[in-house]
């Protein structure tokens, strides 16, 4: 069993007791009260510069502990003050030391600010109940890992997210997954440069796949972005945005790196 299969098997066990049918009216109610402001897609689609999704991530299976004692709301404050375009919050506890409470705290902080960046719930999504949780906690988007799901599961999650007024970031790593994401109607596609089988990272994955993504779709390069040269490579390959976690979490003051990355045309 590879690492992604291990994580997905655990996630299915973890949420098993929470599962129940979710009515469309529950999603619609949350969509009707969603905070006004740019959507996740709108926040990333500025053609004038490379957009930045700053991630709150305390640990990962590949890097181990990154910033174990980091307070989610404090990181959100640092990211907001530095002018990031969106914030990603890892809510998986077992493998990433995150929690749904982190998402609540980050959203609560940002919703009190003008021009607040939208928030992505980054987790291993399987069931619409997780979409409901994300919307209730103030997220503006959710993650759909194409490789980890059947086409029926992808459709169910995407429909639930749309009903809740949330954007969906379709994460891919191979060309076959790109075809599946496009068939599902994806409007935001993230190329994960990390192989989720063995967690090795290669920016060449973005350079290979991003040029294949249609122009009307917002393109994100994820993982392996540590310095300006990495971001340049992603931008040259066609990325509208980069998602950066470890490199920012390792810094007490991430603002200089954030401003450097966002200054790319």
C-alpha positions in Angstrom: 0.0 0.0 0.0 1.5 3.4 -1.0 1.2 6.4 1.3 -1.8 8.0 -0.3 -3.7 4.7 -0.2 -2.7 4.4 3.5 -3.9 8.0 4.2 -7.2 7.5 2.4 -7.9 4.2 4.1 -7.4 5.9 7.5 -9.5 8.9 6.5 -12.4 6.6 5.5 -12.2 4.9 9.0 -11.8 8.3 10.7 -15.0 9.8 9.4 -17.1 6.7 9.3 -19.1 7.6 12.4 -19.9 11.1 11.0 -21.4 9.9 7.8 -25.0 10.8 7.0 -27.0 12.0 4.0 -26.6 15.7 3.5 -29.6 17.5 2.1 -29.1 20.1 -0.7 -31.0 22.6 1.5 -28.2 22.4 4.1 -25.6 23.4 1.5 -27.9 26.1 0.0 -28.4 27.7 3.4 -24.6 28.0 3.9 -24.2 29.4 0.4 -26.7 32.1 1.1 -24.8 33.4 4.1 -21.2 33.0 2.6 -19.1 36.1 3.4 -18.9 38.5 0.5 -15.6 39.0 -1.1 -13.5 37.4 -3.9 -14.0 33.7 -4.4 -11.0 31.4 -4.3 -10.9 31.3 -8.1 -11.2 35.1 -8.4 -8.4 35.6 -5.9 -6.0 33.5 -8.0 -6.9 34.7 -11.4 -5.2 38.1 -11.4 -3.2 38.2 -14.7 -0.9 40.9 -13.4 1.2 38.8 -11.0 1.8 35.3 -9.7 -0.8 34.7 -7.0 0.2 33.0 -3.8 -1.7 30.5 -1.7 0.1 30.4 1.7 -0.4 27.2 3.6 -0.7 26.5 7.3 1.0 23.1 7.8 2.7 21.9 11.0 4.0 18.7 9.7 3.9 16.3 6.8 4.7 12.6 6.0 7.6 13.7 3.8 9.2 16.5 5.9 8.2 15.4 9.4 7.8 18.2 11.9 7.9 21.6 10.3 6.4 24.0 12.9 4.8 21.8 15.5 3.9 24.6 17.9 2.5 27.0 15.3 -0.8 28.7 16.2 -3.0 28.7 13.1 -4.5 32.1 13.8 -1.1 33.7 14.3 0.1 32.3 11.0 -3.0 33.6 9.4 -2.2 37.1 10.8 1.3 36.9 9.4 0.1 35.8 6.0 -2.7 38.4 5.9 -0.3 41.2 6.8 2.1 40.1 4.1 -0.7 40.3 1.5 -1.2 36.7 0.4 -3.9 36.0 -2.1 -5.4 32.9 -0.4 -4.7 30.8 2.7 -4.7 27.0 2.8 -5.4 25.2 6.1 -4.5 21.6 6.5 -7.2 20.0 8.7 -5.9 16.4 8.8 -4.8 15.6 12.3 -3.1 12.2 12.0 -0.6 13.0 9.2 -0.4 16.8 9.2 -1.2 17.8 12.8 -4.1 20.0 11.7 -7.7 20.2 12.8 -11.0 21.6 11.8 -10.6 24.0 14.7 -7.7 25.5 12.9 -10.0 26.3 9.9 -12.5 27.9 12.2 -9.9 30.0 13.9 -8.3 31.2 10.6 -11.7 32.0 9.1 -12.8 33.8 12.2 -9.7 36.0 12.1 -9.8 36.7 8.4 -13.5 37.5 8.2 -13.0 40.5 10.4 -10.5 42.0 7.9 -11.2 44.0 4.8 -10.1 42.4 1.5 -9.6 39.1 3.4 -8.1 36.3 1.3 -10.3 33.3 0.8 -9.5 30.0 2.7 -9.0 26.5 1.3 -9.8 23.5 3.4 -6.9 21.1 2.5 -7.8 17.6 3.5 -8.5 14.2 2.0 -12.1 14.7 1.0 -14.3 11.7 0.6 -17.9 12.5 1.5 -20.2 15.6 1.3 -20.3 15.8 5.1 -16.7 17.2 4.9 -17.9 19.8 2.4 -20.6 20.8 4.9 -17.9 21.1 7.7 -15.8 23.2 5.4 -18.6 25.6 4.6 -19.7 25.9 8.2 -16.1 26.7 9.2 -15.8 29.6 6.7 -13.8 27.9 3.9 -14.1 29.3 0.4 -12.8 26.2 -1.3 -12.1 22.5 -0.9 -9.5 20.1 -2.3 -10.4 17.2 -4.6 -7.5 14.8 -5.1 -8.3 13.1 -8.4 -6.1 10.1 -8.0 -7.7 9.2 -4.6 -11.3 9.1 -5.8 -13.6 7.4 -8.3 -15.3 9.5 -10.9 -18.6 9.1 -9.0 -17.0 10.4 -5.8 -15.5 13.3 -7.6 -18.8 14.3 -9.1 -20.6 14.0 -5.7 -18.0 16.2 -4.0 -17.9 18.8 -6.8 -21.7 19.0 -6.8 -21.8 19.4 -3.0 -19.2 22.1 -3.1 -21.1 24.0 -5.8 -24.3 23.8 -3.8 -22.4 25.2 -0.8 -21.0 28.1 -2.8 -17.4 26.7 -2.5 -14.8 26.5 -5.3 -13.0 23.2 -5.8 -9.2 22.8 -6.4 -8.7 19.6 -8.5 -5.3 18.2 -7.7 -3.5 16.1 -10.3 -0.1 14.6 -10.8 -0.4 12.8 -14.1 -2.0 13.5 -17.6 -4.7 10.8 -17.1 -5.8 12.7 -13.9 -5.9 15.9 -15.9 -8.3 14.3 -18.4 -10.5 13.2 -15.5 -10.5 16.6 -13.9 -11.5 18.3 -17.1 -14.2 15.8 -17.7 -15.6 16.5 -14.3 -15.8 20.2 -15.1 -12.9 21.6 -13.1 -12.3 25.3 -13.1 -9.2 25.3 -10.9 -6.5 22.7 -11.4 -3.5 22.2 -9.2 -0.5 20.2 -10.3 1.0 18.6 -7.3 4.8 18.3 -7.9 5.0 15.8 -5.1 4.4 12.1 -6.0 1.9 11.0 -3.4 3.1 7.4 -3.8 6.6 8.0 -2.5 6.5 11.8 -1.7 9.4 12.8 -3.9 9.1 16.2 -5.5 9.8 17.3 -9.1 8.9 20.7 -10.5 9.2 19.1 -13.9 5.7 17.8 -13.3 4.3 21.3 -13.5 6.4 22.0 -16.5 5.0 19.0 -18.2 1.3 19.3 -17.2 0.5 23.0 -16.9 0.9 23.7 -20.6 -1.8 21.0 -21.3 -4.4 22.8 -19.1 -6.9 25.0 -21.1 -6.3 28.7 -20.8 -9.7 29.4 -19.2 -8.9 27.2 -16.2 -6.9 28.7 -13.2 -3.6 26.8 -12.9 -1.8 26.2 -9.6 1.6 24.7 -9.0 1.7 22.9 -5.6 4.7 21.6 -3.6 8.4 22.1 -4.1 8.3 25.9 -4.2 11.0 27.1 -1.8 12.6 30.0 -3.5 12.2 32.6 -6.3 13.7 30.3 -8.9 11.1 27.6 -8.2 8.3 30.1 -8.6 9.8 31.3 -11.8 9.8 27.8 -13.2 6.1 27.4 -12.3 5.2 30.8 -13.7 7.1 30.0 -17.0 5.2 26.8 -17.2 1.9 28.7 -17.1 1.0 28.8 -13.4 -1.4 31.5 -12.3 -0.6 30.7 -8.7 1.7 28.7 -6.5 0.8 27.0 -3.2 3.6 27.3 -0.7 3.6 25.6 2.8 6.9 24.3 4.2 9.1 27.2 3.0 6.8 29.7 4.7 6.1 27.7 7.9 9.9 27.4 8.5 10.2 31.2 8.7 9.4 33.2 11.8 8.8 36.1 9.5 7.5 34.9 6.1 6.7 38.4 4.8 10.0 38.9 2.8 9.6 35.6 0.9 5.9 36.3 0.3 6.5 39.7 -1.2 9.4 38.3 -3.3 7.1 35.5 -4.7 4.2 37.9 -5.3 6.4 40.4 -7.2 6.7 37.9 -10.1 4.9 39.3 -13.2 
